[in-house]
Amino acid sequence: SNSGSAEDGRATSPLSKLVYYHAQQLQPNCSYKFFVRARSEAGLSDPSAQCDVVTQPLPPPLPTSVAVERIEPNALHFQWSMRDEAEMNVTAVCEVSWREVTQEELDACTGGTAKLARNMEQEDRDAWSSKEIPCGEDIGGDYSCSIIGLMPDTLYAVQVRGKNGGGDGPWSPAVLQKTTVPPPQQPSTFYSCDTSSTSTTLSWDQPLDDAFPVTAYQVRCTSSGAEVDQDPDTLWQTITAVEVGEGRLCYIVEDLVPGQEYAFQIRALNQVGPGEPTEPLKVTVKCDVPPPPSQPESSEQLSDAIILQWKPPMRNHGSEVTAYALQMRKDGEEEWQTVSEEITNLSVEVSCPEPRMVYHFRIRAKNALGWSEW
C-alpha cells in the first residue's frame, strides 16, 4: 500500500542487472517485510525470500520536566522525561552536558539568569563537560543522572538531549543550579584537662576552611547512667570558645557533679549548619566531700530522750558516706555540743535530761574526702 519507485542499477552480468526500489511513506521505527517477484510474458514468478527491514526512528523529542532532584556540595542530581505522545521516538541514550557559570557572566547579562540560560542553548559544546546515560529500548521514559566532582558553592548550567539512530534531539533549556556549601569538618585532637570536682576544660583543634569559615561551636554533655527523655539534638548548647594557641580552642564546663562520669562532644557550625561531631569523650569529675544530709527531724519524743532521723545526701560526690556527726545545743545558747561523730545509721536516740527544754540539732556527713557542711 506504500508508494515507491524503481530504477535500474548497475549491471552485474550480461544476463542480470541490479534493480533498486525506494519505498516511501513508511512509518518511523517500524518493522516491515518485503518480497520481490518477477513478471514476464509467461506470468509471475514465486516470491523471493523475505527481507526484514526496520525503519530508522525520528530524532528524540525535547526532554521535558528537567529538574534538580538533590543538591550537594560536590554533586547535582537531575531527573527528566523523554516521553513521546506519538510513541515513535526511541531514545537510545541521553546526553547530559554541564559547565560552570562565572560571576562575570552573571554581571554581564542584563536580562538575568533566564536570558543567560537561553543564550547557552546556542553555545559551542567545547567548553562543556558531558556524559551519556543509556536508555535501553523503551519508547520514552523518565531518567536521572548524578553529576559529581563539582565545586561547592558554585553555579552550573545543565542541559539534556536524547540521541538515537535517527539523529540528535534538541537540547533542553539550560537549568542553572548552585551547589551547596559543605558543612564544617569534625574538630580534631579533642581532649579534656584541668578537671576538678565541679569543672573540666575541653580543648580541640579547629577545622581549617578559609572558604567557608566556622561561625560557632556547640557542646553536648550527657552524664553516665542518666536517662535522656528529650531529643538528643536539643542537648546541643552553643558555646563561646577561647583561642589558646594557633588553631587551638578551649572551653570550661562548669557546675558538674563531683565524682560523676560525663560524655562530651563538640561540633562546629558554619552558614549551612552543624558538621560531624567528635566521638564522645568520657570524663570523670574528681570526687569531693558530700553535700549536707537533710535536716534532722524528731520521730519520737520520750520523757528524757528524743529519737532523731534524717535523709542521706542526695549525692555522695563520688565517695560513699561512711559516718554522720550530730551536734545539739539548748535554746538560747550559742555553743554546740557534739553528740557523736561515729553515727552510721539514719537515726539516733539522743538523751535530753531537762524536761520542757527546747533543743536544736544539726548534722553533717563524712566520706573519704572529709566532712560536708552542716
DOVOMI-381856 format. One record per residue: residue number from 1; chain; z, x, y of N, C-alpha, C in turn. Coordinates in steps of 0.001 Angstrom, whole numbers. Layout:
N
 num cadena      nZ      nX      nY     caZ     caX     caY      cZ      cX      cY
 NUM      A       Z       X       Y       Z       X       Y       Z       X       Y
...
***
This chain:
374
 num cadena      nZ      nX      nY     caZ     caX     caY      cZ      cX      cY
   1      A       0     815   -1209       0       0       0       0     845    1254
   2      A     257    2161    1130     250    3041    2288   -1159    3542    2542
   3      A   -1451    3721    3810   -2786    4200    4161   -2861    5696    3996
   4      A   -4075    6226    3888   -4261    7659    3761   -5717    8001    3935
   5      A   -6025    9271    3853   -7406    9729    3988   -7632   10879    3043
   6      A   -8842   10987    2514   -9191   12059    1584  -10238   12937    2213
   7      A  -10213   14208    1868  -11216   15136    2372  -11450   16204    1320
   8      A  -12661   16763    1344  -12989   17800     377  -12244   19069     712
   9      A  -11790   19739    -329  -11156   21028    -141  -12091   22136    -562
  10      A  -11558   23306    -692  -12350   24457   -1074  -12704   24354   -2551
  11      A  -13943   24599   -2913  -14361   24513   -4313  -13713   25625   -5107
  12      A  -13192   25262   -6284  -12550   26254   -7136  -13453   26715   -8270
  13      A  -14532   25936   -8552  -15514   26340   -9578  -16785   25552   -9333
  14      A  -17872   25954   -9924  -19124   25200   -9712  -19023   23761  -10178
  15      A  -18122   23481  -11126  -18063   22138  -11684  -16952   21287  -11070
  16      A  -16063   21879  -10272  -14969   21103   -9697  -14666   21582   -8289
  17      A  -14063   20733   -7555  -13635   21107   -6215  -12266   20478   -5938
  18      A  -11490   21118   -5043  -10135   20675   -4721  -10207   19571   -3683
  19      A   -9556   18462   -3988   -9564   17302   -3097   -8161   17124   -2518
  20      A   -8086   16870   -1228   -6812   16636    -549   -6694   15169    -179
  21      A   -5461   14660    -224   -5199   13288     201   -3968   13294    1099
  22      A   -4075   12740    2266   -2976   12698    3235   -2401   11287    3258
  23      A   -1251   11106    2590    -593    9800    2570     184    9614    3867
  24      A      19    8496    4488     654    8230    5780    1564    7003    5698
  25      A    2341    6811    6792    3242    5667    6941    4275    5595    5808
  26      A    4673    6769    5332    5739    6809    4333    7098    6775    5031
  27      A    8110    6377    4299    9461    6342    4828   10107    7726    4688
  28      A   10862    8154    5701   11520    9464    5579   12623    9435    4524
  29      A   12811   10573    3902   13890   10766    2933   13816    9745    1791
  30      A   12582    9508    1303   12381    8565     199   11616    9252    -929
  31      A   11819    8763   -2150   11124    9299   -3322    9873    8458   -3604
  32      A    8780    9142   -3870    7520    8474   -4196    6944    9082   -5468
  33      A    6163    8250   -6196    5454    8703   -7392    3956    8515   -7133
  34      A    3192    9546   -7356    1743    9500   -7131    1009    9735   -8453
  35      A    -113    8951   -8630   -1023    9124   -9764   -2446    9224   -9210
  36      A   -3293    9934   -9880   -4704   10073   -9475   -5591    9738  -10688
  37      A   -6658    8998  -10410   -7662    8797  -11458   -9049    8852  -10827
  38      A  -10011    9224  -11622  -11383    9422  -11126  -12246    8188  -11421
  39      A  -13238    7996  -10552  -14182    6892  -10732  -15595    7487  -10868
  40      A  -16347    6974  -11780  -17764    7351  -11942  -18567    6093  -12256
  41      A  -19880    6293  -12501  -20711    5130  -12829  -20246    4470  -14118
  42      A  -19567    5278  -14943  -19107    4727  -16219  -17774    3990  -16084
  43      A  -17107    4122  -14923  -15839    3423  -14729  -14717    4355  -14283
  44      A  -13445    3893  -14444  -12264    4643  -14021  -11679    5419  -15190
  45      A  -11185    6611  -14842  -10523    7431  -15864   -9079    6964  -16037
  46      A   -8418    7533  -17017   -6984    7297  -17154   -6245    7982  -16003
  47      A   -5021    7469  -15642   -4259    8111  -14553   -3847    9537  -14929
  48      A   -3714   10342  -13894   -3223   11712  -14090   -1731   11691  -14402
  49      A   -1204   12860  -14657     251   12978  -14819     936   12610  -13500
  50      A    2154   12114  -13614    2907   11660  -12438    3290   12841  -11554
  51      A    3176   12650  -10246    3607   13661   -9266    4725   13046   -8421
  52      A    5945   13623   -8517    7101   13112   -7770    7223   13844   -6438
  53      A    7370   13075   -5379    7463   13645   -4032    8624   12977   -3295
  54      A    9437   13785   -2601   10493   13273   -1724   10128   13660    -302
  55      A    9996   12686     562    9630   12975    1945   10804   13635    2682
  56      A   10459   14404    3689   11486   15067    4489   12275   14030    5292
  57      A   13588   14282    5512   14349   13357    6353   14031   13579    7825
  58      A   14374   12601    8616   14339   12804   10055   15447   13775   10447
  59      A   15317   14462   11559   16434   15310   12010   17704   14472   12146
  60      A   18872   15077   11958   20131   14321   12028   20311   13651   13386
  61      A   21095   12576   13417   21333   11886   14689   22325   12660   15552
  62      A   22540   12148   16738   23527   12733   17647   24927   12531   17078
  63      A   25721   13590   16951   27107   13401   16491   27873   12499   17460
  64      A   28713   11664   16913   29498   10747   17737   30987   10958   17475
  65      A   31779   10414   18377   33249   10444   18248   33774   11865   18063
  66      A   33178   12818   18782   33677   14192   18724   35012   14236   19463
  67      A   36068   14592   18754   37408   14532   19346   38274   15652   18795
  68      A   39275   16011   19591   40239   17025   19170   41275   16369   18264
  69      A   41446   16924   17087   42407   16391   16127   43773   17044   16279
  70      A   43792   18356   16541   45053   19083   16703   44806   20332   17540
  71      A   45805   20688   18351   45694   21848   19239   46803   22822   18893
  72      A   46456   24095   18774   47423   25146   18503   47182   26296   19478
  73      A   48110   27252   19543   47890   28386   20454   46637   29192   20123
  74      A   46298   29313   18841   45162   30145   18437   44101   29370   17669
  75      A   44124   28050   17749   43152   27269   16984   42962   25893   17609
  76      A   41740   25360   17417   41416   23989   17787   40843   23302   16555
  77      A   41294   22085   16297   40850   21337   15126   40115   20089   15614
  78      A   38811   19985   15245   37951   18903   15717   37536   17997   14562
  79      A   37167   16767   14916   36572   15837   13965   35449   15079   14668
  80      A   34465   14609   13877   33328   13886   14443   32668   13067   13343
  81      A   31697   12253   13741   30988   11394   12798   29493   11665   12882
  82      A   28828   11642   11710   27372   11776   11647   26758   10514   11040
  83      A   27390    9382   11236   26912    8144   10621   25629    7666   11299
  84      A   24704    7165   10462   23409    6689   10946   23222    5259   10458
  85      A   23070    4318   11394   22958    2911   11005   21724    2655   10150
  86      A   20649    3398   10394   19433    3202    9603   19541    3823    8219
  87      A   20543    4686    8016   20764    5355    6733   19519    6092    6257
  88      A   18868    6760    7190   17668    7528    6850   17804    8988    7257
  89      A   18911    9347    7877   19075   10699    8397   20121   11438    7572
  90      A   19685   12278    6691   20600   13074    5885   20982   14325    6664
  91      A   22287   14608    6741   22768   15818    7400   23152   16825    6332
  92      A   22422   17927    6265   22717   18948    5259   23922   19781    5669
  93      A   23927   20221    6923   25051   20986    7456   25296   20544    8889
  94      A   26520   20750    9343   26853   20566   10753   27147   21937   11349
  95      A   26551   22209   12471   26796   23467   13167   27768   23209   14315
  96      A   28873   23935   14309   29874   23839   15369   29766   25098   16218
  97      A   29635   24916   17513   29438   26042   18423   30479   25977   19535
  98      A   30991   27135   19943   32024   27157   20982   31958   28451   21785
  99      A   32501   28382   22983   32649   29574   23817   33771   29354   24813
 100      A   34283   30458   25345   35345   30392   26342   34773   29975   27694
 101      A   35528   29178   28413   35154   28766   29769   36053   29519   30743
 102      A   35456   30281   31622   36230   31117   32536   36684   30325   33759
 103      A   37687   30850   34413   38175   30225   35640   37121   30287   36732
 104      A   36303   31343   36726   35228   31462   37720   34230   30319   37574
 105      A   33928   29940   36332   33012   28818   36116   33608   27519   36656
 106      A   34888   27321   36412   35533   26106   36896   35539   26056   38420
 107      A   35815   27197   39040   35860   27235   40506   34480   27018   41115
 108      A   33432   27497   40425   32081   27417   40982   31443   26046   40785
 109      A   31953   25255   39853   31350   23950   39557   31999   22885   40428
 110      A   31264   22411   41416   31811   21424   42350   31908   20033   41738
 111      A   31207   19804   40654   31217   18479   40038   32319   18280   39029
 112      A   33204   19260   38883   34308   19122   37942   33905   19465   36522
 113      A   34828   19251   35604   34597   19631   34208   33505   18781   33557
 114      A   33337   17529   33994   32303   16677   33398   30912   17250   33670
 115      A   30667   17684   34904   29368   18274   35232   29197   19611   34526
 116      A   30276   20385   34456   30200   21670   33767   29837   21471   32304
 117      A   30396   20451   31668   30084   20170   30266   28619   19777   30099
 118      A   28078   18996   31041   26663   18606   30951   25751   19811   31114
 119      A   26116   20725   32003   25289   21915   32205   25229   22784   30951
 120      A   26300   22774   30176   26355   23625   28988   25391   23179   27895
 121      A   24980   21920   27911   24105   21417   26858   22741   22099   26863
 122      A   22367   22695   27984   21065   23359   28086   21183   24878   27982
 123      A   22357   25379   27696   22556   26829   27695   21929   27495   26475
 124      A   21598   28762   26664   21190   29606   25545   22407   29836   24655
 125      A   22212   29800   23350   23330   29901   22409   23776   31335   22152
 126      A   23155   32317   22800   23512   33709   22529   24970   34001   22868
 127      A   25497   33331   23872   26878   33589   24294   27888   32745   23524
 128      A   27412   31941   22585   28283   31032   21846   28542   31566   20438
 129      A   29719   31298   19935   30018   31532   18523   29753   30245   17760
 130      A   29475   30366   16472   29175   29154   15714   29547   29332   14251
 131      A   29689   28210   13565   29913   28185   12126   29290   26915   11582
 132      A   28902   26948   10312   28259   25798    9690   29194   25156    8677
 133      A   29197   23822    8683   30037   23039    7784   29121   22305    6810
 134      A   29136   22639    5510   28301   21900    4544   28684   20425    4518
 135      A   27661   19575    4429   27910   18134    4473   27541   17426    3180
 136      A   27076   18154    2156   26720   17505     904   25420   16740    1019
 137      A   25269   15734     191   24029   14961     160   24234   13521     610
 138      A   25396   13217    1164   25648   11854    1615   24888   11563    2897
 139      A   24572   10284    3082   23932    9851    4323   25036    9543    5329
 140      A   25129   10355    6360   26182   10172    7349   27532   10575    6796
 141      A   28580   10343    7580   29929   10676    7139   30757   11210    8284
 142      A   32051   11362    8026   32983   11915    9001   33361   13322    8564
 143      A   33398   14244    9516   33629   15645    9191   34656   16240   10151
 144      A   35167   17398    9777   36152   18087   10609   35954   19584   10479
 145      A   36495   20301   11449   36333   21754   11474   37509   22366   12224
 146      A   37982   23509   11739   39043   24261   12408   38450   25545   12978
 147      A   38586   25710   14275   38130   26928   14943   39363   27795   15166
 148      A   39419   28931   14495   40607   29778   14554   40291   31085   15270
 149      A   41339   31864   15510   41163   33149   16172   40935   33044   17667
 150      A   41361   31940   18277   41170   31746   19711   42329   32351   20495
 151      A   42138   32465   21792   43175   32981   22676   44062   31832   23144
 152      A   45378   32046   23208   46261   30970   23682   46076   30697   25168
 153      A   46372   29451   25542   46317   29017   26940   44948   29311   27558
 154      A   43885   29045   26790   42520   29345   27224   41646   28114   27030
 155      A   40745   27866   27996   39848   26716   27934   38592   27080   27149
 156      A   38198   26187   26223   36999   26391   25410   36103   25161   25496
 157      A   34788   25413   25365   33798   24346   25242   33318   24310   23799
 158      A   33221   23108   23231   32832   22944   21828   31726   21893   21744
 159      A   30681   22206   20955   29594   21262   20695   29293   21235   19204
 160      A   28698   20119   18761   28372   19930   17346   26959   19368   17244
 161      A   26237   19794   16203   24946   19179   15891   24729   19217   14383
 162      A   23873   18319   13907   23525   18293   12498   22214   19019   12245
 163      A   22027   19490   11010   20805   20200   10631   20411   19758    9219
 164      A   19109   19596    9002   18607   19307    7660   17180   19822    7535
 165      A   16514   19453    6446   15147   19925    6238   14165   19401    7251
 166      A   14529   18317    7941   13637   17764    8952   13782   18418   10308
 167      A   14760   19299   10452   14941   19991   11720   16387   19928   12195
 168      A   16591   20377   13411   17920   20380   14022   18093   19135   14882
 169      A   19261   18500   14747   19556   17344   15569   20010   17758   16959
 170      A   20234   16803   17835   20660   17120   19205   22126   17568   19241
 171      A   22434   18410   20219   23820   18823   20429   24624   17665   21005
 172      A   25854   17556   20560   26757   16573   21157   27139   17036   22562
 173      A   27563   16119   23421   28082   16562   24725   29241   17536   24524
 174      A   29320   18530   25386   30368   19546   25253   31743   18924   25495
 175      A   32684   19278   24633   34078   18874   24790   34859   20085   25275
 176      A   35551   19941   26402   36355   21031   26951   37812   20823   26550
 177      A   38402   21834   25927   39785   21725   25477   40485   23069   25621
 178      A   41712   23017   26099   42510   24227   26297   43487   24399   25139
 179      A   43594   25618   24634   44593   25904   23609   45986   25905   24234
 180      A   46988   25747   23402   48355   25651   23905   48978   27032   24088
 181      A   50101   27019   24781   50900   28239   24935   51764   28402   23684
 182      A   51836   29585   23101   52671   29752   21907   54149   29711   22260
 183      A   54991   29214   21362   56439   29265   21609   56917   30712   21569
 184      A   58075   30992   22143   58561   32377   22150   58899   32866   20748
 185      A   58871   34175   20595   59216   34769   19317   60724   34699   19084
 186      A   61098   34996   17868   62513   34974   17487   63242   36173   18090
 187      A   64413   35959   18719   65203   37109   19177   65555   38010   17995
 188      A   65630   39301   18242   65864   40259   17157   67175   41009   17370
 189      A   67576   41738   16324   68796   42564   16336   69984   41755   16851
 190      A   70234   40656   16176   71280   39712   16576   72584   40052   15857
 191      A   73646   40331   16626   74947   40614   16020   76058   40219   16988
 192      A   77310   40288   16508   78467   39969   17342   79361   41195   17464
 193      A   80146   41229   18527   81081   42330   18746   82238   41820   19608
 194      A   83265   42656   19747   84426   42333   20594   85006   40961   20255
 195      A   85176   40709   18961   85724   39425   18526   87243   39444   18651
 196      A   87784   38448   19340   89235   38307   19489   89687   37071   18720
 197      A   90873   36597   19034   91384   35405   18351   90805   34114   18926
 198      A   90138   34192   20085   89589   32978   20704   88159   33141   21205
 199      A   87556   34317   21048   86210   34525   21583   85480   35598   20794
 200      A   84151   35624   20977   83322   36688   20413   82118   36878   21322
 201      A   81554   38075   21313   80386   38385   22138   79154   38467   21252
 202      A   78154   37636   21548   76882   37659   20833   75900   38534   21600
 203      A   75134   39335   20866   74195   40258   21508   72878   40246   20746
 204      A   71747   40361   21477   70424   40332   20850   69392   40985   21762
 205      A   68253   41350   21163   67108   41865   21914   66200   40701   22267
 206      A   65815   40620   23531   64980   39506   23958   63534   39712   23519
 207      A   62816   38618   23169   61396   38738   22833   60610   39178   24062
 208      A   59648   40046   23859   58841   40550   24965   57484   39866   24949
 209      A   57192   39107   25988   55901   38441   26132   55662   38231   27619
 210      A   54940   39169   28219   54707   39096   29658   53823   37915   30038
 211      A   52936   37487   29119   52016   36389   29439   52748   35047   29490
 212      A   53702   34852   28572   54430   33584   28506   55924   33899   28434
 213      A   56551   34196   29568   57931   34690   29567   58939   33642   29105
 214      A   60053   34143   28580   61171   33288   28174   61851   32744   29430
 215      A   62149   31445   29417   62784   30809   30575   64265   30533   30356
 216      A   64723   30492   29108   66136   30208   28834   66448   30556   27385
 217      A   67750   30580   27089   68225   30779   25715   69199   29667   25365
 218      A   69266   29371   24072   70203   28368   23582   70973   28934   22395
 219      A   72219   28481   22245   73061   28895   21128   73509   27651   20369
 220      A   73601   27792   19054   74150   26728   18213   75325   27304   17437
 221      A   76455   26613   17502   77689   27087   16873   78211   26006   15939
 222      A   78403   26360   14675   78999   25443   13707   80141   26162   13008
 223      A   81216   25441   12768   82369   26034   12095   82276   25793   10599
 224      A   82760   26744    9829   82684   26667    8373   83499   25492    7864
 225      A   82869   24688    6999   83567   23557    6405   83587   22310    7252
 226      A   83090   22392    8488   83106   21211    9359   81951   20288    9007
 227      A   82188   18989    9032   81149   18009    8774   80404   17721   10072
 228      A   79067   17836    9999   78237   17606   11176   77641   16213   11076
 229      A   78118   15288   11922   77639   13911   11893   76404   13714   12760
 230      A   76237   14542   13784   75139   14345   14716   73927   15165   14310
 231      A   72804   14862   14958   71560   15574   14707   71760   17052   15033
 232      A   71402   17973   14098   71603   19407   14374   70927   19879   15650
 233      A   69808   19243   16046   69124   19666   17263   69958   19400   18509
 234      A   70879   18440   18438   71710   18149   19607   72842   19159   19762
 235      A   73047   20028   18774   74114   21020   18848   73706   22250   19652
 236      A   72424   22352   20008   71969   23496   20801   72441   23343   22242
 237      A   73021   24412   22782   73501   24408   24163   72817   25530   24935
 238      A   72304   25184   26105   71665   26188   26958   72733   27092   27564
 239      A   72492   28391   27517   73486   29364   27968   72886   30265   29042
 240      A   73754   30961   29740   73336   31969   30718   73661   33337   30137
 241      A   72645   34010   29654   72838   35324   29044   72878   36402   30121
 242      A   73579   37479   29819   73719   38605   30745   72992   39809   30157
 243      A   72173   40466   30977   71457   41654   30517   72399   42852   30562
 244      A   72525   43535   29427   73446   44671   29323   72700   45979   29089
 245      A   71403   45926   29070   70581   47111   28862   69133   46703   28888
 246      A   68237   47644   28711   66815   47338   28762   66444   46416   27600
 247      A   66178   45166   27929   65797   44193   26915   66935   43695   26053
 248      A   68179   44076   26376   69334   43677   25576   70158   42651   26336
 249      A   70497   41537   25669   71242   40458   26302   72523   40182   25524
 250      A   73490   39564   26197   74723   39180   25512   75261   37893   26116
 251      A   76124   37238   25348   76769   36003   25790   78127   35911   25108
 252      A   79169   35597   25881   80526   35488   25348   80814   34026   25014
 253      A   81122   33770   23743   81507   32431   23294   83030   32349   23323
 254      A   83550   31388   24053   84998   31271   24231   85529   29983   23600
 255      A   86856   29821   23687   87556   28631   23188   87352   28430   21690
 256      A   87336   29529   20941   87239   29444   19494   88630   29318   18883
 257      A   88677   28833   17663   89952   28639   16964   90286   29909   16190
 258      A   91454   30491   16385   91820   31712   15659   91742   31521   14147
 259      A   91222   32548   13468   91133   32523   12018   90000   31694   11462
 260      A   89229   31015   12315   88148   30137   11854   86853   30937   11688
 261      A   86067   30586   10667   84750   31198   10478   83694   30320   11139
 262      A   82790   30956   11887   81724   30250   12584   80367   30820   12175
 263      A   79330   29994   12367   77945   30442   12191   77224   30237   13519
 264      A   76628   31314   14047   75941   31270   15337   74443   31510   15136
 265      A   73647   30815   15954   72206   31045   16017   71778   31079   17477
 266      A   70749   31880   17753   70184   31994   19098   68689   31691   19012
 267      A   68169   30980   20012   66725   30787   20111   66303   30880   21572
 268      A   65056   31294   21779   64500   31431   23125   63631   30222   23453
 269      A   63484   29929   24740   62632   28839   25206   61656   29368   26246
 270      A   60457   28775   26260   59519   29026   27348   58953   27690   27815
 271      A   57825   27705   28488   57314   26486   29116   56924   25404   28120
 272      A   56715   25744   26846   56341   24723   25861   57513   24280   25001
 273      A   58651   24971   25089   59798   24555   24296   60445   25706   23552
 274      A   61265   25385   22546   62012   26428   21828   61167   27129   20779
 275      A   61534   28386   20524   60911   29148   19459   61766   29131   18205
 276      A   61416   29976   17261   62133   30046   15990   63528   30633   16213
 277      A   64582   29981   15678   65933   30528   15868   66197   31701   14942
 278      A   67220   32461   15268   67649   33543   14397   68294   32966   13142
 279      A   68418   33799   12132   69180   33393   10957   70650   33229   11355
 280      A   71396   32319   10689   72809   32130   11050   73607   33429   10912
 281      A   74386   33736   11934   75258   34906   11950   76694   34423   11770
 282      A   77330   34816   10665   78692   34371   10387   79701   35322   11031
 283      A   80645   34732   11746   81680   35495   12446   83027   34831   12169
 284      A   83994   35622   11719   85353   35117   11525   86221   35593   12683
 285      A   86751   34638   13423   87585   34960   14578   88925   35510   14084
 286      A   89485   36444   14833   90751   37058   14432   91865   36021   14356
 287      A   92817   36286   13442   93966   35391   13299   94906   35535   14497
 288      A   95776   34539   14668   96725   34550   15777   97983   33808   15335
 289      A   99002   33884   16177  100214   33116   15882   99860   31638   15880
 290      A  100574   30826   15143  100212   29406   15060  100537   28667   16353
 291      A   99919   27527   16560  100346   26667   17675  101682   26014   17333
 292      A  102362   25435   18300  103679   24837   18018  103571   23650   17061
 293      A  104610   23426   16260  104655   22191   15468  104944   21002   16379
 294      A  105004   19819   15792  105295   18629   16598  106760   18622   17032
 295      A  107065   17802   18020  108445   17671   18493  109318   17098   17366
 296      A  110475   17729   17073  111335   17185   16011  111882   15808   16392
 297      A  111974   14936   15388  112473   13580   15594  113591   13287   14596
 298      A  114472   12399   14989  115593   12010   14129  115119   10987   13111
 299      A  115344   11297   11837  115003   10344   10784  116230    9593   10275
 300      A  117431   10194   10503  118674    9533   10079  119843   10160   10835
 301      A  120750    9337   11328  121929    9826   12048  123190    9494   11251
 302      A  124000   10531   11028  125279   10382   10340  126403   10497   11368
 303      A  127640   10361   10923  128770   10417   11864  128946   11799   12468
 304      A  128665   12844   11698  128850   14206   12206  127616   15079   11983
 305      A  126468   14454   11738  125236   15227   11498  124017   14357   11813
 306      A  122897   15016   11879  121622   14325   12125  120549   14987   11270
 307      A  119672   14193   10723  118557   14728    9924  117301   14687   10791
 308      A  116713   15869   10999  115503   16005   11814  114286   16238   10918
 309      A  113135   15773   11381  111869   16055   10689  110771   16266   11730
 310      A  109701   16955   11328  108599   17288   12238  107318   17491   11433
 311      A  106246   17598   12148  104945   17839   11514  104532   19291   11749
 312      A  103829   19893   10785  103419   21295   10948  102359   21428   12039
 313      A  102058   22640   12476  100982   22844   13461   99660   22283   12942
 314      A   98833   21792   13842   97546   21226   13438   96646   22289   12818
 315      A   96807   23558   13232   96050   24670   12651   97012   25821   12414
 316      A   96654   26663   11437   97515   27825   11199   96956   29096   11823
 317      A   95757   28987   12471   95130   30126   13155   94871   31290   12210
 318      A   94526   30950   10970   94109   31972   10020   95217   32580    9196
 319      A   96453   32178    9407   97579   32722    8641   98569   31593    8374
 320      A   98951   31436    7107   99806   30325    6722  101187   30425    7383
 321      A  101723   29255    7746  103082   29193    8297  104084   29502    7182
 322      A  105013   30416    7466  105992   30832    6449  107411   30353    6754
 323      A  107688   30003    8012  109058   29581    8343  109063   28848    9674
 324      A  110184   28117    9900  110399   27429   11168  111748   27861   11732
 325      A  111826   27914   13052  113091   28214   13738  113498   26993   14549
 326      A  114773   26602   14439  115280   25421   15131  116417   25828   16057
 327      A  116368   25332   17286  117445   25550   18250  117927   24208   18795
 328      A  119195   24202   19262  119779   22988   19822  120662   23342   21014
 329      A  120888   22348   21869  121835   22506   22974  122394   21134   23327
 330      A  123594   21160   23880  124214   19919   24322  123614   19487   25652
 331      A  123618   18209   25864  123100   17677   27123  123926   18218   28285
 332      A  123258   18747   29296  123936   19317   30447  124069   20819   30373
 333      A  123911   21407   29203  123972   22858   29068  122559   23446   29134
 334      A  122465   24710   29516  121171   25375   29620  120908   26321   28459
 335      A  121941   26815   27827  121766   27812   26778  121487   27136   25438
 336      A  120442   27660   24757  120064   27140   23443  120792   27927   22356
 337      A  121200   27215   21326  121851   27830   20178  120908   27757   18972
 338      A  120768   28891   18291  119886   28927   17125  120589   28315   15922
 339      A  119943   27310   15339  120473   26684   14125  120063   27503   12907
 340      A  118766   27835   12830  118260   28640   11717  116866   29133   12064
 341      A  116506   30303   11527  115148   30835   11670  114476   31005   10311
 342      A  115040   30374    9300  114507   30527    7950  114275   29175    7287
 343      A  113935   28180    8072  113658   26855    7519  112252   26863    6925
 344      A  112132   26423    5696  110821   26411    5031  110314   25001    4777
 345      A  111149   23989    5014  110734   22602    4835  110382   21984    6181
 346      A  109959   20716    6129  109613   19991    7349  110732   19043    7767
 347      A  111929   19278    7254  113103   18500    7674  114349   19344    7434
 348      A  115422   19012    8161  116669   19758    8018  117827   18884    8503
 349      A  118993   19066    7887  120205   18367    8338  120986   19296    9255
 350      A  121300   18811   10465  121980   19622   11473  123360   19022   11739
 351      A  124371   19875   11714  125751   19423   11974  125953   19178   13465
 352      A  126493   18012   13807  126781   17643   15200  128248   17196   15256
 353      A  129190   18114   15453  130619   17794   15306  131164   16858   16372
 354      A  130596   16825   17550  131154   15995   18619  130473   14627   18611
 355      A  131222   13568   18327  130612   12230   18313  130198   11787   19719
 356      A  129211   10928   19764  128662   10358   21003  128188   11423   21986
 357      A  127853   12614   21494  127297   13673   22333  125760   13642   22187
 358      A  125091   13844   23289  123627   13913   23269  123214   15363   23027
 359      A  122390   15558   22000  121905   16895   21665  120381   16954   21883
 360      A  119928   18142   22281  118484   18403   22433  118073   19453   21397
 361      A  116860   19261   20811  116383   20172   19775  114969   20652   20122
 362      A  114667   21857   19689  113302   22374   19789  113023   23241   18563
 363      A  111707   23361   18230  111340   24057   17003  110065   24863   17233
 364      A  109911   25931   16480  108686   26730   16525  108348   27208   15116
 365      A  107070   27611   14930  106589   28023   13610  106276   29513   13608
 366      A  106275   30078   12405  106022   31507   12248  104976   31733   11166
 367      A  104049   32693   11431  103145   33170   10384  103164   34691   10388
 368      A  102203   35316    9715  102222   36772    9574  102060   37491   10903
 369      A  101540   36798   11925  101326   37453   13211  102450   37191   14203
 370      A  103392   36316   13866  104531   36104   14754  104850   34643   14952
 371      A  105680   34405   15984  106175   33060   16270  105264   32334   17260
 372      A  105197   31018   17083  104472   30174   18038  105341   29931   19264
 373      A  104780   29234   20234  105583   28752   21353  106509   27640   20848
 374      A  107600   27380   21616  108494   26269   21256  107774   24959   21505
***
